[in-house]
Amino acid sequence: MDSPRTAVVLVGQNPTPALLSSLTLPADRLLLLGSDGTLPVAHRVARAVERLAGRASVRVASVGPDPHDFGPVTDTLAAFHRDNGGEPWFLDYTGGTKVMSVAAALFHERALPPDRHPRAPRWRHYLDAQRDILRTADGSHPGRPVVGDGVDLRTLAGIHGARWLDDRDPEPVRLFVQGGKQALLARFPDMSPAVRRGVVAEGRVLSHLLRHTRRHRGTEVLGPRQVADPLHPGGAVADFDAVVRYRHRVLCVEAKSRPDDVVARAGWTVTKARRVFGGAVQVLFVHSGPAVPGLRDRVTAYNPALSARSVHVWSLDDLLARLTSFEEVRKAFFPGLGAPPRRGGGARTPVPPEPPPDGAEPPERHPGPGDGPLLVTSLGGSRMGTLTAVHAHRPADTLVLPSRQSVLSGVREAAARTLHAAENPGADRPEAAELKEGGYRDRVRFTPEPVDGADTEAVTGVARRWIAEQRSGGAAAPVVVDITTGTKAMSLGLALAARRSGACVTYQLGRRRTVVCMTHGPVPLRGRAAVDWPLLLPGYSPLTGPLAEWACGEARDQVDADLLDAARDALVRAAGGPVGVWADASLGHPVECLSAQERPSLVLTFDDRAVGLAAPGWSRRRTPGGGAHPVGRGAWAQSVFSATLLLNTGCDVAGTVVALTRPGGDVSRAVELVDWITQTEGEGRGRHARIGFGEPLRPLVAVASPEDLPDLFDTDVTLL
């Protein structure tokens, strides 16, 4: 058979990779495989594929309620393989959880062994979003350039569960685009000057973008659009002044007549754009008049999460003068998407040959902490998973594989300190010299060079060579490969190394305090990890007294310090063990505190758990010494989500955020917007909501006053 006729594509919370893979793989039959929680996403992708590609068959299936269990994923694919008559099939494992991806790829390799299917590595794919290719497991294969034929803005919004409220540009903007200011004034002679300035600003930006993109294949430009509110028929939950698409990439545009409005609206605009089009969306802010020096830096200072790579700030004068062709527009906002993709997508780094498979099988029982195993793991965006892996397995020696994006500073010493605490319960926190003298630092090492986080083959080679070197040196210890952290491609590379070396593959389930071994099943964790919280919480300082007394006066406009103190005190009282209290250090500085609402003001640490407390104010200062301005519901919701993202960066599944606000006003609408952003649909709300872990990007929102806190603040977090 020249090529498989069937494809299996895993689906997670982000539907765009699944859609692009489904359109790219040359198969007649398609199975979109998600979990119970992502079935709605999978069905939206299925409808889009049926409309765009006309597949003979598109099916949706689930691995069940728990996407972190290797067994159901393997069983589901085994049943599919039998129903498919044992014939070859494509696999794209970009979507789904890490456990789903690894289990699926390992099953694909086992079901289509290379001795019977020598081309099978070319049938396993992972989307490389930087190069827009589907990488394959065959290092000699150049990959498949992503195909997005027929994908338009309606499709991209639709797979994210969003739809336009109206398909036409608002009449004032449409009139300006067609006939300029004269046509606008003729139709709306009584329009106020402020409204007219806004319409003219939007119209000039839209006209310019249309002029330079309308004749180019793969481009689409829409004027102002409103996104339908799923909870209030006929209402809008978000809007954009213009939206531009080039191939499958999106640029959302916001036009402002005043530069200061860019700073104030940036966070909410970026958040709603990512909710409607996914995390890869670009956002352009255009303000009237000449460029304002330092405006882009002010946006970042106000909201550090708004990186320059995806958020652009231009003056209208610069936009009109500098972007005078389609190629200039493309280079400014869609870099890397120039000429149509060539087959190949760039050369890959040569990979040294792996040792031959040693034929070893995993041990009969899972290695316990007393067995002194060798540990191989990776370093992801959060360093927490690396530290807890060291605690869980108590290795005699550890190899950590960082990627080029990993932050290495302090990790080796923190991991050594975690090892020391696990083996010496109750001992004082050791100094660096003690860790070195006791040999703990020598038990944790990094690869000499970072690995390519998208290159499975390279990761497999590095891990296997280290395992072989340890064994050739006489080490008889069992090997554990922990895949909790790092990219999916890195995790799969580690899992393949484990399979070919007779090692155990493990994944940490923070919610259940369990390590799941792919061979031996769940293994309960022993004790709590000693976490180096200053490493994971940069920008936070220990706090002993009330926040309301420590924070500066300006900070008390940005956050509700009294409400935060009440919540902190309640959780400390409820705890059955010691609690660390960490405060956002910026709250003590009158200038730095202007962005404090974008972060948890307090983080309470309970052994290896962290609860972030956020209470963004409803009036805020934008500049030092400036007056406080009222905050909209969208901006308040965005601040909650920004705080959630920040804690997740440091703590991953070991952290959760509780956002607080006082009753009154339109608080319920702000809470609805938090639900819309996080796609939680009001789960776990109300007086009887409880604090939990495992869903770090889903904050709890509590409507409370210092004198009347809901039941969730009676939770003893030390028991979770």
Secondary structure, DSSP 8 states (H G I E B T S, - for coil): --S-SEEEEE--S--HHHHHHHHHS--SEEEEEE-GGGHHHHHHHHHHHHHHH--SEEEEEE--S-TT-HHHHHHHHHHHHHHTTT---EEE-SSS-HHHHHHHHHHHHHHS-TTT-TTGGGGEEEEETTTTEEEES-TTS--EE---TT--HHHHHHHTT--BS-SS--HHHHHHHHHHHHHHHHH-TT--HHHHHHHHHHHHHHHHHHHHHTTSTTEEEE--EEEE-SSSTT-EEEEESEEEEETTEEEEEEEESSHHHHHHHHHHHHHHHHHHH-TT-EEEEEESSS--TTHHHHHHHH-TTS-TTTEEEEEHHHHHHH--SHHHHHHHHSTT--S---TT-S-----------------SS---GGG--EEEEEE-SSSHHHHHHHHHH--SEEEEEEBTT---TTHHHHHHHHHHHHHSTT-----HHHHHHTTSGGGEEE-SS-B-TT-HHHHHHHHHHHHHHHHHTT----EEEE-SSS-HHHHHHHHHHHHHHT-EEEEEEGGGTEEEETTTEEEE--S-----HHHHSTTEEE--S-HHHHS-TTHHHHB-HHHHHHHHHHHHHH-SS--EEEEEGGGGSTTGGGGGGGS-SEEEEETTEEEEEE-B-SEEESSTT--EEE--HHHHHHHHHHHHHHHHHHHGGGEEEEEEE-SSTTHHHHHHHHHHHHT-TTTT-STT-----S-TTS-EEEE-BTTB--GGGG--GGG-
